[in-house]
Amino acid sequence: MASEAIAQVLAGSAAERVLDRTLRDHRHLSRGQRQALKEAVFNVGLWRRRLGFLLGRDDATPPFLLYALLHGLAGVPAPEAAALAGVGEGPPPVLVTGEAPTLALRASLPDWLADHFARELGPEAEDFCAHLNVPGPITLRANPLRTSRDALAERLRSEGVTTRPGSWSPLALLVEGPRPNLYGLPSLREGLFEVQDEGSQLLGLLVEARPGETVLDLCAGAGGKTLLLGAEMKDAGRLMAHDPDPERLDRLLQRAARAGLTRVQVLRSPPSPNLGADRVLVDAPCSELGSLRRGPDLRFHSGPEVLAHFPPLQQDILQHAGDLVRPGGRLVYATCTVNRAENEDIVTAFLASRPEFRLVRPGAGWLPAACVRDEFLFVAPHRHGTDAFFAAVMERSAG
Ligand SMILES: C[S@@+](CC[C@H](N)C(=O)[O-])C[C@H]1O[C@@H](n2cnc3c(N)ncnc32)[C@H](O)[C@@H]1O
């Protein structure tokens, strides 16, 4: 059963979905067996390239990959690992020893992606890629409309969830210990918090939205950042959210109600130019290479073409956004990817074409210098423990 599930993941099905389906079809499994199945599917899904290296071939079948995982990475003695993995009769394969020769094999990444990270991050690439193989923390954002971070931590403790404050966002709590069922907690239903990576929280905070202002979240999705903007505005002023995906906007409205936001205005069509917004956030659609640790197999779901897919769209969206900001207003451009073509290059081209905008230091006065690189926000798992994010803060001249 594990081999069948692993084969589906290797063929491109999403690991999370394959696991759910397999567990549904095998309801008789004990708790321990379910956990073992999950470990096998996720870890072979993640480590497939490194396991192939250990086996000395890149066409190994699931039982052999599982054997290499158990014996080579988890240290289970060879005969036991072979029996557990079901590799059949005969002596189990001898695994390659010594360090894998390339970053792609060491970090179990497709070659194109390892090469890309090496180009982007230079000497930091090894550390960055190693951190993509460690699941990120579960991070919560306190909803200041309903509570404070300290009061939320206390409330969660009473519900059996231990947390500690995050290091970067003043609203962040990191869950400690085993993964709790957050969706069963009354405090979530009461809108006291949202699940949101700390880097993502910083993007919303960079907008520095204030009560009474006109603020637009132009790529709002299901509202992760809209909710934060609304809380910063103390639910006072004009907060608009646009996204071309109507289902995401429906979810946004439900979440806004739970969070106590009464004034979010959902725009189902793009706003017309000359909106005169005080602040516009562009949380752009992107290649999402900054959140690869959120799924064991995400890295295998796209190819090198993804690197050039988004810039034209991002450039269009940013140009449109520039028209929506009033003189003296602020424009924040953000992505969750590590790709200069989608980050620095987009901003540089925008600024070259729009002399009325200038780059300003992100989070002046409150954002730690460790989160700023070359006047842009840059956070990443190996440096900050967050997913990787990029942001630029721009202001339009008053004249
Ligand atoms: C990174 S996601 C936004 C996530 C969201 N801000 C959050 O915090 O949950 C990018 C969003 O851009 C939207 N999008 C795609 N094309 C767009 C366009 N032309 N204009 C505005 N938004 C667009 C996508 O539907 C997607 O929801």
PDBQT file of the ligand as one rigid body, heavy atoms in Angstrom, charges set to zero:
ROOT
HETATM    1  C1  LIG A 401       0.203  35.607  -3.577  1.00  0.00    +0.000 C 
HETATM    2  S1  LIG A 401      -1.463  35.406  -3.935  1.00  0.00    +0.000 S 
HETATM    3  C2  LIG A 401      -2.245  36.514  -2.810  1.00  0.00    +0.000 C 
HETATM    4  C3  LIG A 401      -2.339  36.018  -1.399  1.00  0.00    +0.000 C 
HETATM    5  C4  LIG A 401      -3.114  36.934  -0.497  1.00  0.00    +0.000 C 
HETATM    6  N1  LIG A 401      -2.695  38.319  -0.601  1.00  0.00    +0.000 N 
HETATM    7  C5  LIG A 401      -2.984  36.492   0.944  1.00  0.00    +0.000 C 
HETATM    8  O1  LIG A 401      -2.268  37.109   1.725  1.00  0.00    +0.000 OA
HETATM    9  O2  LIG A 401      -3.636  35.508   1.284  1.00  0.00    +0.000 OA
HETATM   10  C6  LIG A 401      -1.643  36.245  -5.459  1.00  0.00    +0.000 C 
HETATM   11  C7  LIG A 401      -3.060  36.503  -5.879  1.00  0.00    +0.000 C 
HETATM   12  O3  LIG A 401      -3.022  37.284  -7.086  1.00  0.00    +0.000 OA
HETATM   13  C8  LIG A 401      -4.186  36.990  -7.786  1.00  0.00    +0.000 C 
HETATM   14  N2  LIG A 401      -4.049  37.491  -9.177  1.00  0.00    +0.000 N 
HETATM   15  C9  LIG A 401      -3.730  36.833 -10.301  1.00  0.00    +0.000 A 
HETATM   16  N3  LIG A 401      -3.756  37.668 -11.358  1.00  0.00    +0.000 NA
HETATM   17  C10 LIG A 401      -4.100  38.888 -10.894  1.00  0.00    +0.000 A 
HETATM   18  C11 LIG A 401      -4.309  40.150 -11.488  1.00  0.00    +0.000 A 
HETATM   19  N4  LIG A 401      -4.162  40.324 -12.793  1.00  0.00    +0.000 N 
HETATM   20  N5  LIG A 401      -4.672  41.175 -10.699  1.00  0.00    +0.000 NA
HETATM   21  C12 LIG A 401      -4.814  41.012  -9.370  1.00  0.00    +0.000 A 
HETATM   22  N6  LIG A 401      -4.627  39.827  -8.751  1.00  0.00    +0.000 NA
HETATM   23  C13 LIG A 401      -4.258  38.775  -9.488  1.00  0.00    +0.000 A 
HETATM   24  C14 LIG A 401      -4.335  35.488  -7.639  1.00  0.00    +0.000 C 
HETATM   25  O4  LIG A 401      -5.675  35.090  -7.856  1.00  0.00    +0.000 OA
HETATM   26  C15 LIG A 401      -3.883  35.273  -6.204  1.00  0.00    +0.000 C 
HETATM   27  O5  LIG A 401      -4.970  35.196  -5.311  1.00  0.00    +0.000 OA
ENDROOT
TORSDOF 0
